[in-house]
């Protein structure tokens, strides 16, 4: 009985150790960037988003790698070299996470996903190849914050799954709370300079202003009750 108990404890310790080690060795944003730079011309950079998103903004040297089915995927990976490092990204870590697993399952040993995705890359001021303009200037943005009401700014993207989930909540507040709060929607990837200047590194992100000063900020699919509570506290 004691032998089984000791074995079980050792097994649990080993499991926890492996999990902690995996967490500690997971790439950070800075290590991703350093590894990408070190790989140089050997880097294979894959954009897991749609071709439309890729055309608008993408990392230098990246190729569009959005595959609709397994047949397309198998055809695409034949253009890659398994011995070279692969770097994948999407808006956050949704589509890129799926692609990374598919690549690993097909024999690509060195696959690195961009932590935080393109949102963090752009928001942190890293460069992208782009076909869209800079968008709103900081001065234009600040002018929109001038109001006797509270101003709730929704930074998102029409391509972002989490942004789409949050949209009905934001739209309801825009309609039902119009007497106390103005709602502004910002398409992040059409306003790259602005999100860089404001440090918006995750989508969706809500920012609540009072007298042009930030009183609350939250990223992710935020429950309406939490947004309403922040509005009530700021009135």
PAKESE-232568 format. One record per atom (N, C-alpha, C): x, y, z; residue number from 0; atom name. Coordinates in steps of 0.001 Angstrom, whole numbers, plus 524288, in hexadecimal, padded with zeros to 5 digits. Each point is the difference from the previous one (the first is absolute). Layout:
<sites>
X	Y	Z	NUM	CA
...
</sites>
This chain:
<sites>
8033F	7FB4D	80000	0	N
7FCC1	804B3	80000	0	CA
80366	804EB	80000	0	C
8043A	7FFD8	80367	1	N
80388	8046F	80050	1	CA
802CC	800D5	7FAD4	1	C
8016E	7FBA2	7FD70	2	N
802CA	80054	7FAFE	2	CA
7FCA6	802B8	7FBE3	2	C
7FAF1	7FEA7	7FFEC	3	N
7FC73	80268	7FC39	3	CA
7FF45	805CF	80120	3	C
7FFC1	80148	80512	4	N
7FF52	80573	8018A	4	CA
804BF	80337	7FE79	4	C
804AC	7FDE3	80103	5	N
804D2	802B7	7FE98	5	CA
80055	800C1	7FA19	5	C
7FE7F	7FBE8	7FD21	6	N
80027	8004A	7FA4A	6	CA
7FC3B	8042E	7FDFB	6	C
7FB75	80040	80279	7	N
7FC17	803DF	7FE66	7	CA
801F0	80587	80106	7	C
8027F	800B8	8049D	8	N
8020E	8052B	8015D	8	CA
80458	80199	7FC43	8	C
80383	7FC47	7FEDA	9	N
80448	80120	7FC64	9	CA
7FDE8	8015C	7FA93	9	C
7FBE0	7FD1F	7FE76	10	N
7FD9C	80109	7FAED	10	CA
7FDAF	8056D	7FFC8	10	C
7FD74	801A9	80446	11	N
7FDAC	80532	80040	11	CA
8042F	80438	7FFD8	11	C
80441	7FF1C	802E5	12	N
80454	803BE	80014	12	CA
80250	80091	7FA8C	12	C
800A0	7FB90	7FD4A	13	N
8022D	8001F	7FAB9	13	CA
7FC70	802FA	7FC4F	13	C
7FADE	7FF11	80085	14	N
7FC2E	802A4	7FCA5	14	CA
80035	805ED	800CA	14	C
80010	801AA	804EF	15	N
8002F	80590	80138	15	CA
80511	80265	7FE00	15	C
8044A	7FD13	80096	16	N
8050E	801EE	7FE3A	16	CA
8000C	800E3	7FA22	16	C
7FDB1	7FC4B	7FD23	17	N
7FFC6	8007B	7FA49	17	CA
7FCB6	804A8	7FE6F	17	C
7FB88	8009D	802BE	18	N
7FC87	80461	7FEC4	18	CA
802B0	80542	80103	18	C
802AE	80061	8046F	19	N
802B1	804DF	8014B	19	CA
8045C	8011A	7FC2E	19	C
802C8	7FBDC	7FE72	20	N
80443	800AA	7FC52	20	CA
7FDF4	801DC	7FABB	20	C
7FB7C	7FDDD	7FE69	21	N
7FD9E	80191	7FB0A	21	CA
7FE76	805B6	8002B	21	C
7FDEB	801AD	80486	22	N
7FE71	80572	80086	22	CA
804B9	8039A	7FFE6	22	C
80442	7FE43	8029B	23	N
804A8	80342	80057	23	CA
802C5	80086	7FAC5	23	C
7FF7C	7FBE1	7FC92	24	N
802BA	80019	7FB07	24	CA
7FC90	8021F	7FBA1	24	C
7FB0D	80132	80123	25	N
7FC96	80243	7FC0B	25	CA
8023C	80541	7FE54	25	C
7FFF9	80117	7FADF	26	N
80267	804D5	7FE1D	26	CA
7FD28	804DE	801E3	26	C
802F7	803D4	8018E	27	N
7FDC0	80515	80146	27	CA
8001F	8034E	7FB0C	27	C
7FD91	80485	80043	28	N
7FFF5	80380	7FB7E	28	CA
8058D	8016D	7FE62	28	C
80345	8013D	803D3	29	N
80567	8019A	7FED6	29	CA
8033A	7FB7A	7FDD6	29	C
7FF41	7FB4D	8021F	30	N
80311	7FB94	7FE12	30	CA
7FE49	7FE7C	7FA78	30	C
7FAEE	800B3	7FEE2	31	N
7FE19	7FF06	7FAAD	31	CA
802D0	8039C	7FC30	31	C
8002C	804FB	80158	32	N
8026D	803D8	7FC96	32	CA
805D3	7FEDD	7FF48	32	C
80294	7FE8A	8044B	33	N
8059D	7FED2	7FFB9	33	CA
80103	7FB21	7FCB2	33	C
7FCB5	7FC0E	800AE	34	N
800A0	7FB26	7FD03	34	CA
7FEFE	800EA	7FA38	34	C
7FC10	8033E	7FED4	35	N
7FEC5	80145	7FA90	35	CA
8049B	802BC	7FD6D	35	C
80252	803A3	802C7	36	N
80476	802E3	7FDF0	36	CA
804AB	7FC5D	7FF27	36	C
800E1	7FC80	803B2	37	N
80464	7FC5A	7FFAA	37	CA
7FF56	7FC35	7FB69	37	C
7FB1C	7FE87	7FEDB	38	N
7FF02	7FC4C	7FBC1	38	CA
8014B	80251	7FAB5	38	C
7FF84	80527	7FF80	39	N
80162	80299	7FB1D	39	CA
7FD10	7FDE6	7FB54	39	C
802E5	7FEC3	7FBE0	40	N
7FD94	7FE3B	7FB1F	40	CA
7FDBA	7FA80	80070	40	C
8014B	7FD38	80433	41	N
7FDE9	7FAB4	800C2	41	CA
7FA78	80024	80243	41	C
7FE53	8047D	801E6	42	N
7FADC	8006F	8027B	42	CA
7FB9D	7FF40	7FC0B	42	C
7FC3E	7FCCE	80187	43	N
7FB45	7FF39	7FCE2	43	CA
7FB7F	8024D	8032D	43	C
7FE0E	80484	7FE56	44	N
7FC18	802E3	80309	44	CA
7FAA4	7FF36	7FD8A	44	C
7FC65	7FDDE	80305	45	N
7FAD8	7FEA0	7FDFB	45	CA
7FBC1	80348	80291	45	C
7FCD8	80284	7FCD4	46	N
7FB94	80320	801D5	46	CA
7FB22	7FC9C	7FFA8	46	C
7FDC5	7FE9C	8048D	47	N
7FB99	7FC60	80032	47	CA
7FAB8	8029C	7FF25	47	C
7FFF5	80511	7FEDF	48	N
7FB15	802CC	7FF48	48	CA
7FE23	7FF81	7FA5C	48	C
7FBBA	802A8	7FEC3	49	N
7FDF0	7FFD3	7FAA9	49	CA
80385	80319	7FC4E	49	C
7FF6A	7FF12	7FAEE	50	N
80325	802CF	7FC26	50	CA
7FEE7	805DF	80026	50	C
7FB1B	80169	8011C	51	N
7FE9F	8058C	8005A	51	CA
802E6	802A1	80478	51	C
80029	7FD5D	8047F	52	N
802D5	80222	8047E	52	CA
805D3	80062	7FED0	52	C
801FF	7FBE2	7FD82	53	N
8058A	7FFDF	7FE9E	53	CA
80166	8048E	7FC6E	53	C
7FCB0	80118	7FC1F	54	N
80103	80432	7FC4F	54	CA
8003F	80548	802BD	54	C
7FCB4	800BF	803F1	55	N
7FFDE	804FC	802C2	55	CA
804F1	800F0	80330	55	C
80178	7FC1C	8032E	56	N
80492	80087	8036D	56	CA
8026A	7FAA7	800EC	56	C
8051B	7FF9B	7FF85	57	N
80296	7FB17	80154	57	CA
805BC	800F2	80141	57	C
80254	7FC3C	802B2	58	N
8058A	8005A	80144	58	CA
80336	7FFA9	7FB00	58	C
8044A	802D7	7FFDC	59	N
80378	7FFD3	7FB7D	59	CA
801F6	7FA70	7FF2D	59	C
7FF86	7FE1D	7FB30	60	N
801D4	7FAC6	7FEBA	60	CA
7FC09	7FBB7	800E2	60	C
7FB6C	80161	8022B	61	N
7FBFD	7FC13	80118	61	CA
7FD24	7FE7B	7FB04	61	C
7FDE2	7FB3B	80000	62	N
7FCAC	7FE39	7FBB6	62	CA
7FAA0	7FEB4	80238	62	C
7FC06	800B7	7FCD8	63	N
7FAAF	7FEC0	801B0	63	CA
7FF72	7FA15	8004A	63	C
7FE30	7FE13	80477	64	N
7FFB2	7FA52	800D1	64	CA
7FADC	7FE91	8029A	64	C
7FBCA	8020E	7FDDE	65	N
7FAC4	7FEB4	801EF	65	CA
7FDE1	7FBA4	7FC9C	65	C
7FF70	7FB4E	80232	66	N
7FE5F	7FB6C	7FCEC	66	CA
7FA84	7FE4F	80194	66	C
7FCC2	7FEF7	7FC1C	67	N
7FA80	7FEC7	800FA	67	CA
7FF1F	7FA52	80171	67	C
8035A	7FC82	7FE32	68	N
7FF3B	7FA69	80117	68	CA
80540	7FD34	80022	68	C
7FFD9	7FB04	8015E	69	N
804D0	7FCFF	800A7	69	CA
802EA	7FF55	7FADB	69	C
7FD16	7FF7C	7FBBE	70	N
8028F	7FF59	7FAEC	70	CA
80336	804D6	7FEA6	70	C
7FDB8	80495	800E5	71	N
802D5	804E4	7FF0A	71	CA
804BA	8007C	8039B	71	C
7FF32	7FE5F	804EC	72	N
80444	80052	803D1	72	CA
8049A	7FC9C	7FE4A	72	C
7FEE0	7FB27	7FE78	73	N
80424	7FC6C	7FE61	73	CA
802D4	80217	7FB2F	73	C
7FD21	80293	7FC96	74	N
80266	80244	7FB52	74	CA
80395	80487	80177	74	C
7FE3E	80336	803B9	75	N
802FC	80491	801A1	75	CA
8050D	7FE8E	802D0	75	C
7FFBA	7FC13	80369	76	N
804AD	7FEC1	8031B	76	CA
80460	7FDAC	7FCA4	76	C
7FEB5	7FE2E	7FB54	77	N
80407	7FDF9	7FC83	77	CA
80391	8045C	7FE0C	77	C
7FE33	804D8	80091	78	N
80337	80477	7FE62	78	CA
803C0	801B6	8044C	78	C
7FF82	7FD92	8049D	79	N
80345	80174	80475	79	CA
8045C	7FC0E	800DB	79	C
8040A	801A6	802DB	80	N
80459	7FC8F	80158	80	CA
7FF9A	7FE7F	805BD	80	C
7FF8F	7FAFC	80102	81	N
7FF54	7FE34	80562	81	CA
804C3	80109	8035E	81	C
8048B	8008A	7FD8E	82	N
804C7	800DF	80306	82	CA
800B5	805BC	80186	82	C
7FCE6	8037B	7FDC3	83	N
8006B	80590	80141	83	CA
7FBEE	8019F	8040A	83	C
8013A	803EC	80336	84	N
7FC44	801C7	80404	84	CA
7FB2D	80287	7FD85	84	C
7FB84	7FF1E	80283	85	N
7FB0D	8022A	7FE23	85	CA
7FDD8	803AA	80431	85	C
7FE1B	80485	7FE5B	86	N
7FDB0	803D7	80384	86	CA
7FA6E	80109	7FE28	86	C
7FC3B	7FF8E	8038D	87	N
7FA89	800A0	7FE7A	87	CA
7FD5E	80435	80352	87	C
7FC1B	80299	7FDAD	88	N
7FD1D	803F8	802E7	88	CA
7FA8F	800AF	7FDB3	88	C
7FC84	8023B	80330	89	N
7FAD1	801B0	7FE40	89	CA
7FEBF	804F7	80316	89	C
7FB02	8016F	800A2	90	N
7FEBA	804C0	802F1	90	CA
801D8	7FF74	805A2	90	C
7FE60	7FBB8	8027E	91	N
801B2	7FED0	80552	91	CA
802F2	7FAE0	7FFD1	91	C
7FDDB	7FC02	8028A	92	N
80277	7FADC	7FFC7	92	CA
7FC00	7FBB7	7FEE7	92	C
7FBEE	8015F	7FD18	93	N
7FBFB	7FC33	7FEA2	93	CA
80185	7FCC6	7FB4B	93	C
7FF9E	80240	7FB70	94	N
80131	7FD32	7FB2A	94	CA
805B8	7FE52	7FFB5	94	C
8037A	80330	80213	95	N
8058F	7FE9E	7FFD4	95	CA
80128	7FB56	8037F	95	C
7FD24	7FF8D	8045E	96	N
800C0	7FB85	8037C	96	CA
7FE6E	7FAF0	7FD5D	96	C
7FBBC	80024	7FD21	97	N
7FE35	7FB66	7FD20	97	CA
803F5	7FE84	7FBCA	97	C
801DF	803F1	7FD22	98	N
803CF	7FF02	7FBE0	98	CA
80512	7FDCB	80235	98	C
801B6	8021F	80461	99	N
804DB	7FE18	8026B	99	CA
7FF94	7FA36	8015A	99	C
7FB9C	7FE65	80234	100	N
7FF35	7FA7D	8015B	100	CA
7FFEC	7FC90	7FB20	100	C
7FD7E	801E0	7FBDB	101	N
7FFC2	7FD01	7FB1E	101	CA
80577	7FF35	7FDBC	101	C
80327	8040F	80039	102	N
8054F	7FF98	7FDFA	102	CA
8033F	7FC21	80327	102	C
7FF8F	80045	80525	103	N
802DF	7FC70	80366	103	CA
7FE60	7FA58	7FF16	103	C
7FAFB	7FF2F	7FF29	104	N
7FE02	7FABE	7FEF8	104	CA
801DE	7FDE2	7FABB	104	C
801BD	80385	7FCA0	105	N
801DC	7FE68	7FAD7	105	CA
805EF	8003D	7FF84	105	C
802A2	7FFCF	80475	106	N
805A1	7FF5C	7FFEF	106	CA
80346	804EA	8002C	106	C
7FD8E	80484	800DC	107	N
80300	804D6	8008B	107	CA
80165	800B0	805C6	107	C
804F8	7FF2B	80139	108	N
801A6	7FFE4	80579	108	CA
800B7	8056F	80256	108	C
80198	803C2	7FCD0	109	N
8013A	80538	801FF	109	CA
7FBCA	803DE	7FE44	109	C
7FBBF	8003D	80306	110	N
7FBA5	8037B	7FECA	110	CA
7FF3E	803C0	80495	110	C
80010	8050B	7FEF2	111	N
7FF73	803EF	80417	111	CA
7FB62	8038C	7FEC4	111	C
7FC81	8007F	803C4	112	N
7FB66	80352	7FF54	112	CA
80101	80554	80270	112	C
7FE3D	8041D	7FD5E	113	N
800B1	80551	801FE	113	CA
7FC59	800E6	804AA	113	C
80214	80082	804C0	114	N
7FCAE	800D0	804A0	114	CA
7FD23	80542	7FFA6	114	C
7FADE	7FFD5	8007C	115	N
7FCFE	804CE	7FFA4	115	CA
7FE68	80162	7FA7B	115	C
80255	7FD59	7FC2B	116	N
7FE81	800B8	7FA99	116	CA
80150	8054B	7FDA6	116	C
7FDB5	800FB	7FB70	117	N
8010F	804CF	7FD2E	117	CA
7FE2D	804CE	80300	117	C
7FBF8	7FF64	80340	118	N
7FE23	8045D	80332	118	CA
80464	80229	80363	118	C
802C1	7FC74	8029F	119	N
8043F	801B8	80368	119	CA
804A0	8020F	7FCD2	119	C
800F6	7FD89	7FB8F	120	N
80457	801A3	7FCA2	120	CA
7FF48	805A8	7FE46	120	C
7FB5A	8013F	7FE08	121	N
7FEE7	80552	7FE2A	121	CA
7FFA7	803D5	80490	121	C
7FD35	7FE71	80423	122	N
7FF5E	80365	80483	122	CA
8051A	80143	802B6	122	C
803D7	7FC7E	7FF6D	123	N
80524	800DE	8025F	123	CA
8039F	8031F	7FC76	123	C
7FDF9	80183	7FB73	124	N
8030E	80356	7FC87	124	CA
8038C	7FD32	7FC33	124	C
7FF4B	7FACA	7FF6F	125	N
8032E	7FD27	7FC37	125	CA
7FDFA	800FE	7FA7A	125	C
80372	7FFCA	7FC1D	126	N
7FE71	8015A	7FAA8	126	CA
7FCF6	7FBAA	7FD40	126	C
7FCA3	8019B	7FC5F	127	N
7FD2B	7FC4F	7FCAA	127	CA
7FFF4	8021B	7FA71	127	C
7FF64	7FC67	7FC52	128	N
7FF04	8017F	7FA98	128	CA
7FA2A	8012D	7FFAE	128	C
7FE90	80482	7FDD4	129	N
7FA8B	801A6	80047	129	CA
7FE1D	8028A	7FAF4	129	C
7FAFC	7FF45	7FEE0	130	N
7FD92	80294	7FB84	130	CA
7FBD7	803DB	801C2	130	C
7FF70	800AE	80521	131	N
7FC23	803B4	80204	131	CA
802D3	804AF	8025F	131	C
7FD49	8045E	8002E	132	N
80257	804C3	8020A	132	CA
800B4	7FFDE	805E5	132	C
80234	8042C	801FE	133	N
8010E	8004A	805A0	133	CA
7FB01	80097	8032D	133	C
7FBD6	80225	7FD8D	134	N
7FB0E	80099	802CE	134	CA
7FFCB	80503	80321	134	C
7FCE8	7FFDC	80439	135	N
7FF52	80498	80359	135	CA
80527	801BF	8026A	135	C
800BA	80516	80035	136	N
80474	8020D	802E9	136	CA
7FE86	8002A	805C4	136	C
803DD	80079	8035B	137	N
7FEF2	80054	80599	137	CA
7FCB7	804D1	80137	137	C
80104	80450	7FD35	138	N
7FD09	804D1	800DD	138	CA
7FA40	7FF4A	7FE7C	138	C
7FF14	7FD53	7FB99	139	N
7FAA1	7FEF0	7FE4F	139	CA
7FD26	7FC89	803E8	139	C
802D8	7FC29	801FC	140	N
7FDC6	7FC70	803DD	140	CA
7FE8D	802F5	804FD	140	C
8038F	8032B	801DF	141	N
7FF09	802E8	804CC	141	CA
7FB83	803D9	7FF68	141	C
7FF4B	801FB	7FB3D	142	N
7FB9D	80398	7FF04	142	CA
7FAC8	7FD34	800B1	142	C
7FFD9	7FAF8	7FEAE	143	N
7FB32	7FCFC	80098	143	CA
7FEBA	7FED4	805B5	143	C
803D2	800AD	80359	144	N
7FF29	7FEF2	80590	144	CA
7FD96	8049F	802D9	144	C
7FFD0	80471	7FD4C	145	N
7FDCF	804B2	80260	145	CA
7FA17	7FF7A	80076	145	C
7FE19	7FF4F	804BC	146	N
7FA62	7FF3C	800D2	146	CA
7FEAD	800CD	805BA	146	C
7FB44	801D0	800EE	147	N
7FE23	8006A	80568	147	CA
7FE82	7FAA0	80214	147	C
7FF30	7FC60	7FC72	148	N
7FEB9	7FAA3	8018A	148	CA
80508	7FCE3	800BA	148	C
7FF71	7FB52	801FB	149	N
8044D	7FC49	7FFE5	149	CA
800C5	7FE4B	7FA5D	149	C
804B5	7FE3E	7FEBA	150	N
80116	7FE0B	7FAB8	150	CA
80252	7FA81	80077	150	C
7FD6F	7FC47	7FD92	151	N
801DD	7FA96	80000	151	CA
80224	7FEC0	7FA91	151	C
80509	7FEC1	7FFBB	152	N
8027A	7FEC6	7FB02	152	CA
800DD	7FA20	7FFA1	152	C
7FE35	7FDCB	7FBB2	153	N
8007B	7FA6A	7FF00	153	CA
8040E	7FF29	7FBB3	153	C
804AC	7FE32	8017E	154	N
8040D	7FEAD	7FC31	154	CA
7FF51	7FA4C	7FE7D	154	C
7FEE9	7FF11	7FB03	155	N
7FF24	7FAA9	7FE43	155	CA
8013F	7FF61	7FA47	155	C
7FE0C	7FBB7	7FDC4	156	N
800B8	7FEEE	7FA79	156	CA
7FB87	7FC9A	7FE1A	156	C
7FE4E	800F1	7FB41	157	N
7FBB9	7FCE3	7FDD5	157	CA
801AB	7FA5B	7FEFB	157	C
80511	7FEFC	80041	158	N
801FE	7FAB7	7FF2D	158	CA
800D0	7FD01	80520	158	C
7FF66	802B1	8044B	159	N
80141	7FDD5	80528	159	CA
7FB3E	7FD42	8025E	159	C
80092	7FAE6	80121	160	N
7FBB0	7FCFE	8022C	160	CA
7FE1B	8021A	8053C	160	C
80397	8014F	80377	161	N
7FE89	80210	80524	161	CA
7FD5C	80551	7FF83	161	C
801BC	80311	7FC29	162	N
7FD98	80520	7FF18	162	CA
7FA4F	7FF60	7FE54	162	C
7FF04	7FC11	7FCC5	163	N
7FAAA	7FEF6	7FE35	163	CA
7FC82	7FE51	8048B	163	C
80240	7FD1C	803AA	164	N
7FCF7	7FE5A	80497	164	CA
7FE97	804A3	80378	164	C
80393	803B6	8004F	165	N
7FF24	80494	8034D	165	CA
7FC61	80400	7FD6F	165	C
7FFBD	8000B	7FAD6	166	N
7FD2B	80409	7FD19	166	CA
7FA51	800C5	801B9	166	C
7FCE8	7FBDA	800C2	167	N
7FA90	800D2	801A0	167	CA
7FF89	802E7	80536	167	C
8039A	7FEF3	80398	168	N
7FFFF	802B2	8050C	168	CA
8012D	805C7	7FF4E	168	C
80402	80128	7FCE1	169	N
80178	80572	7FF09	169	CA
7FB9B	802E7	7FD2D	169	C
7FD93	7FD70	7FC37	170	N
7FBBC	80275	7FD13	170	CA
7FB4E	80118	8037F	170	C
7FEED	7FC61	803A6	171	N
7FB9C	800BF	80398	171	CA
800FA	804B2	80397	171	C
804C9	80077	801EB	172	N
80163	80472	80359	172	CA
7FFAC	80516	7FCE5	172	C
801C3	7FFD4	7FB23	173	N
7FFCE	804A0	7FCA3	173	CA
7FA6F	801FD	7FF58	173	C
7FC45	7FC4C	7FF88	174	N
7FA8E	80172	7FF34	174	CA
7FD39	8015C	8051E	174	C
800B4	7FCA4	803DB	175	N
7FCF7	80073	804D4	175	CA
8023C	803E2	803F0	175	C
80507	8014B	7FF78	176	N
8027E	80389	803BD	176	CA
801D2	8050A	7FD66	176	C
7FD79	8014D	7FBA6	177	N
8019C	8048D	7FCE8	177	CA
7FFB2	8051E	80308	177	C
7FCCF	80033	80405	178	N
7FF67	804D6	802FF	178	CA
804C4	80133	8036F	178	C
8031B	7FBF9	80122	179	N
8046F	800D7	8038D	179	CA
8054E	7FE97	7FDA4	179	C
7FFFB	7FD31	7FBA0	180	N
80503	7FE4A	7FDD2	180	CA
7FFDF	80008	7FA0A	180	C
8041C	8021C	7FDAB	181	N
800D8	7FFA4	7FA5D	181	CA
80372	7FB42	7FEE8	181	C
7FEB1	7FD08	7FC0E	182	N
80313	7FB65	7FE9D	182	CA
802B0	800EA	7FABB	182	C
80518	7FF02	7FFD7	183	N
80317	8009F	7FB3D	183	CA
80273	7FAB5	7FEAE	183	C
7FF72	7FE68	7FB1E	184	N
8025A	7FB1A	7FE31	184	CA
804C9	80130	7FCAE	184	C
8045A	7FD95	80157	185	N
804E1	800D0	7FD1E	185	CA
801BA	7FAD1	7FD97	185	C
8006B	7FFE7	7FACE	186	N
80219	7FB72	7FD43	186	CA
805F6	80044	8007F	186	C
80218	7FC97	80348	187	N
8057C	80077	80195	187	CA
803D7	7FFD8	7FB71	187	C
7FF3E	7FC66	7FC51	188	N
803E1	7FF56	7FBE6	188	CA
7FFAC	8041E	7FBC3	188	C
7FC13	80364	80050	189	N
7FFC0	8047A	7FC7D	189	CA
801F0	804EE	802CB	189	C
801B8	7FF4A	804DA	190	N
801EE	8045F	8032E	190	CA
804E8	7FE50	802F8	190	C
803D2	7FE1F	7FD1D	191	N
804AA	7FDA8	80255	191	CA
80317	803D6	8035A	191	C
800B2	804B8	7FE09	192	N
80309	803DE	802F5	192	CA
7FD54	80146	8052C	192	C
7FAD6	80048	7FFD9	193	N
7FD12	80157	804AF	193	CA
8007A	7FBBF	80429	193	C
7FF41	7FB12	7FE78	194	N
8005A	7FBCD	803EA	194	CA
8058A	7FF8F	80225	194	C
803D4	8014C	7FCBB	195	N
8056E	8000B	801D7	195	CA
800C5	80447	80412	195	C
7FE0B	804B0	7FED2	196	N
800A6	80467	80396	196	CA
7FD19	7FF25	80529	196	C
7FB92	7FD4C	7FFB9	197	N
7FCE3	7FF11	804B2	197	CA
80188	7FAF5	802C5	197	C
80359	7FCEB	7FD8F	198	N
801BE	7FB25	80272	198	CA
7FBC8	7FBD2	8003B	198	C
7FC90	7FFCF	7FC16	199	N
7FBE7	7FC04	7FFCF	199	CA
8025B	7FB12	7FD9E	199	C
800ED	7FC04	80329	200	N
802C3	7FB51	7FE31	200	CA
7FC9C	7FB22	7FFD6	200	C
7FAF6	800A2	80117	201	N
7FC7A	7FB7C	7FFFA	201	CA
7FAA0	801B3	7FE25	201	C
7FD72	7FC9D	7FCF1	202	N
7FABF	8011E	7FE0C	202	CA
7FC33	7FBCB	801D8	202	C
7FB47	80199	8018D	203	N
7FE33	80567	80083	203	CA
8020A	80286	80505	203	C
8005B	80521	7FFF4	204	N
8013F	80301	804B2	204	CA
7FC1D	80473	80082	204	C
7FDA4	80083	80499	205	N
7FC70	80449	80125	205	CA
802CB	803FF	8036F	205	C
7FF47	804F7	7FEBC	206	N
80251	80431	80321	206	CA
7FBB3	803F2	80139	206	C
7FF39	8011C	80504	207	N
7FC01	803B5	801AC	207	CA
80294	80513	801B5	207	C
7FE19	80458	7FDD2	208	N
80227	80523	8012F	208	CA
7FBF4	80368	802CB	208	C
80206	80349	80375	209	N
7FCDC	80420	8026A	209	CA
80340	804F9	7FFC9	209	C
7FDE2	80407	7FD8F	210	N
802EF	804DE	7FF3F	210	CA
80549	7FEF1	7FD65	210	C
7FFE0	7FC87	7FC1B	211	N
80494	7FEA0	7FCDC	211	CA
80431	7FD0F	8030A	211	C
7FEB5	7FE2F	804AD	212	N
803AD	7FCFF	80333	212	CA
7FE16	7FA56	80071	212	C
80396	7FC56	7FFAE	213	N
7FE8E	7FA7D	80071	213	CA
7FE70	7FEC4	805A4	213	C
7FB52	7FDD0	8009C	214	N
7FE30	7FE7C	8053A	214	CA
7FF77	7FA0E	80081	214	C
8002D	7FD48	7FB7F	215	N
7FF8D	7FA48	80021	215	CA
801B7	7FDD8	7FABE	215	C
8027E	7FB7A	8001F	216	N
801BE	7FD7C	7FB29	216	CA
80008	7FA1A	800C5	216	C
7FE37	7FD25	7FC08	217	N
7FFBF	7FA4E	80080	217	CA
80070	7FD71	7FA9C	217	C
8031A	7FBD9	7FFB0	218	N
8007E	7FD02	7FB2C	218	CA
7FCFD	7FAE6	80074	218	C
7FE55	7FE03	7FB7D	219	N
7FD2F	7FB05	7FFEF	219	CA
7FA1E	800C4	7FFA7	219	C
7FD35	7FB94	8000E	220	N
7FA48	80024	7FFA8	220	CA
7FDE0	80134	80574	220	C
7FF49	804F8	8011D	221	N
7FE7B	801C5	80533	221	CA
7FA13	7FFA6	800BB	221	C
7FE29	7FDB3	8044E	222	N
7FA5C	7FFA6	80106	222	CA
7FD88	8056A	80062	222	C
7FB28	8006C	7FE4C	223	N
7FD55	80502	8001D	223	CA
7FFAB	8022C	80590	223	C
7FF13	7FC8F	803CF	224	N
7FF85	801C9	8056E	224	CA
804E6	802DE	801C8	224	C
8048A	7FE26	7FE55	225	N
804EB	80287	8017F	225	CA
80092	80551	7FD5A	225	C
7FE69	8005A	7FB22	226	N
8003D	804F7	7FD36	226	CA
7FC3E	803ED	8027F	226	C
7FB40	7FE22	80113	227	N
7FC07	80362	80267	227	CA
801C6	801EC	80568	227	C
8028D	7FCA3	802EE	228	N
801EA	80183	80531	228	CA
80416	80452	7FF8C	228	C
8035B	7FF87	7FC0D	229	N
8040E	803F5	7FF34	229	CA
7FD9B	80534	7FE5C	229	C
7FBE7	7FFC0	7FCCC	230	N
7FD49	804C2	7FE68	230	CA
7FD74	802A0	804B3	230	C
7FD54	7FCD3	8033C	231	N
7FD57	8020F	8049D	231	CA
803D7	80287	803CF	231	C
80486	7FD9E	800B4	232	N
803E7	80217	8039F	232	CA
80256	8051B	7FE02	232	C
7FFE3	800B6	7FAD0	233	N
8028B	80491	7FDAA	233	CA
7FC52	804AA	7FF44	233	C
7FAF9	7FF26	800B3	234	N
7FC39	8044D	7FF40	234	CA
80079	8040B	8045F	234	C
</sites>
